[in-house]
Amino acid sequence: MTSGSDLSAQIWDMKYRLKDGSGQPLDATRDDSWRRVADALASVETQPELWGQRFFDAMSDHRFLPAGRIIAGAGTARAVTLFNCFVMGEIPDSMSGIFAHLKEAALTLQQGGGIGYDFSTLRPHGARVEGVGADASGPLSFMDVWDAMCRTIMSAGHRRGAMMGTLRCDHPDIEAFVEAKSEAGRLTNFNLSVLITDAFMTAVEADADWPLSFAGETYRTLRARALWDRIMHATYETSEPGVIFIDRINRLNPLAYCEEIHATNPCGEQPLPPYGACLLGSINLAQLVRNPFTRQADLDLEALDSLTSLAVRALDNAIDISRFPLEQQRQEAEAKRRIGLGVTGLADALIMLGLTYGSRDAVAATETWMARLQRAAYLASSALAAEKGSFPLFDADAYLATEGAQRLPDEVRRAIAEDGLRNGLLTSVAPTGTISILADNVSSGLEPVFAFEYSRKVLLPDGSRDSQAVTDLALRRFRTLKGDGQPLPPAFVDAQNLEPAAHLVMQAAVQRYIDSSVSKTINLPEDIGFEAFKDVYRQAYDLGCKGCTTYRPSPLRGAVLETPAADKPEPAAAVSSPESAEATSRAIAAQPEPASVVYMTKPLDRPAALPGRTYKLTWPESDHAIYITLNDVVQDARRRPFEIFINSKNMEHYAWTVALTRMISAVFRRGGDVAFVVEELKAVFDPRGGAWMQGRYVPSLLAAIGEVIEEHMIAIGFLPEPVQLAKPRHPAVNAEDVSGTGEAGERLERVDQCPKCGGFGLVHQEGCDLCTLCGYSRCL
């Protein structure tokens, strides 16, 4: 049995360890990384050594976890931002304004920021464009342009860009927006959310008429309930769009006197005004539990107070040392000094106290902890204001008059009135996927534990694979204290065994003490009925949540993780909330083995005849088709790729295609896990631009060839077949057998495969994909 430390060490090395341009480590140990970050955050203090040591102490034992952008970038002198969250400026309804904002988005994505955009300012499809004698193409057409740009930025770097796109519920193109992701491959770099107003929810309740209008002109009217059901049907099938209760967000914003919000960052925890920016950090509640798994178990509230105060200071300092992609973002950040301090390890902390996620006692404990964090954060920010000054746009009377500020404790309001406030907003609960793994595989954010135990496949130098067990922090601590043979207490309940109400009450409990918002995914069973499904969103609104996102496996999205039926353990009893029944825990079954790969120390001799296929690829910029032949070798009753030939009448590509085929064939003949060839080719972008191929943007001809190779590997069973959407995997390719058929190997079905490591450990939570095998993450 291995702990989470092996994976934690790899996450540190891959994502957060400082290395020079040649890849040589500059941080020799993890403490070196924490020291680098701590010293950078303390550099703006009058006593940098004192505060540097305090920051280091809080981070080195994983009690305080700055967001990944801070850990990776602070103290490196690199031209990167320490901010995770951005909402871009309001898009003007003009061609020049639209493309000026496209450039701003590209610059922000290039530095690693996730961005949000509201496209409600663009006139609907078919609206007359005066002066040019044409009709408008509508906001969705420009979202396609943003999507292609984001894909190009992604292909040029190591990190996938992430975007949130929003549209108001009364925009004339709202129905097309809602259905956009039912088209396979469209807007894949966007999360989509509908901006839901209070007036719309009232109209849904009354089944009233609902006008769709733009710039004061009503284009048509429909029934509000019909539109609501259409939104619900779309997210039932594709898990998108989510909903954002935008009036509630603006009403409860303590900065409502100086800003208006129309969008959020990609994962939804930061509703921000135009050019708004926020950085993030989390308190690890699991590290604050005393006497876990005993009757004396409790959470150290005094430690929570002091740690929160320290974290507020550290994040406030991060604003001053960060770079910004755009000057407008710097001005906005410095004028309001937003920070987003939240929690992680909540589920593990509850388990260590014997509390079942979503139960009445768990909700009560969560509210106690979050109220304490809220109080400590605001008092710390007020004390910082007395020391360093309030944020520039602070107006005590206007601030304290907002509904959001009126919900703060009287003690906090008195402190703000007397000393001011350093940070306009302070609290947010963000996704902490890779950060939680870095902290020794603790539960993520406010989410329940997704899997207490799973198998991780490690590719060894000889091409073989070793299976390692990775366990959640709470499970490891229980076994350390009680022994491996002891039955697990009822509090060990994972996300798959919780009813929607358990998720909802926990989200609402946390949201009550958070001034921004929270990132939360409500995992639902595939067989949940539609009426029960849409009721989740209504309950989220009634409970005071600021938005709602669900994930339900479906034929369009596929299951997050599914094992062969014969290997599935018996499910535990479902947990309902807030009156939770006790439930037994179950470990996640080991993930299915991938197709076997054999490493060959010497290239294989070529047999006289090989089975294979030839694919026809039509590239829009070429007058002649390209023919790609892939031949296979049969080894251990399995087919694996052995060689590739590329031919075309177009002699422009002759030299590099010959070089490419020889190189790839040499790699194939050496054996091992050659799936990386696909990902390397697909990541190549052409600086002159790629091409649209039947509704999909392909960044280069090489990327298109990579997709053909991937298609072939799937067809012969060398790679597992992903869930097919509405379109074929590669619509530009036609395949025909030319020298044999051969039997494809067994395929793994309905399992999400990590695009980085190729393993089958991609889980969906907090609006993100997270690979439990290699730590890869991306916002969706």
Beta strands, then each sheet from edge to edge (+ up, - down):
strand 1: 64-66
strand 2: 85-87
strand 3: 114-118
strand 4: 128-129
strand 5: 134-135
strand 6: 163-168
strand 7: 190-196
strand 8: 209-214
strand 9: 217-223
strand 10: 242-245
strand 11: 263-264
strand 12: 271-272
strand 13: 277-284
strand 14: 289-290
strand 15: 298-299
strand 16: 339-344
strand 17: 453-459
strand 18: 465-471
strand 19: 522-523
strand 20: 547-548
strand 21: 550-551
strand 22: 612-617
strand 23: 626-635
strand 24: 638-648
strand 25: 691-693
strand 26: 696-698
strand 27: 733-737
strand 28: 762-765
strand 29: 768-771
strand 30: 777-779
sheet 1: 1+ 13- 2+ 3+ 6+ 7+ 10+ 20-
sheet 2: 1+ 13- 16-
sheet 3: 4+ 5-
sheet 4: 8+ 9-
sheet 5: 11+ 12-
sheet 6: 14+ 15-
sheet 7: 17+ 18-
sheet 8: 19+ 21+
sheet 9: 24+ 23- 22+ 27-
sheet 10: 25+ 26-
sheet 11: 28+ 29- 30+
end
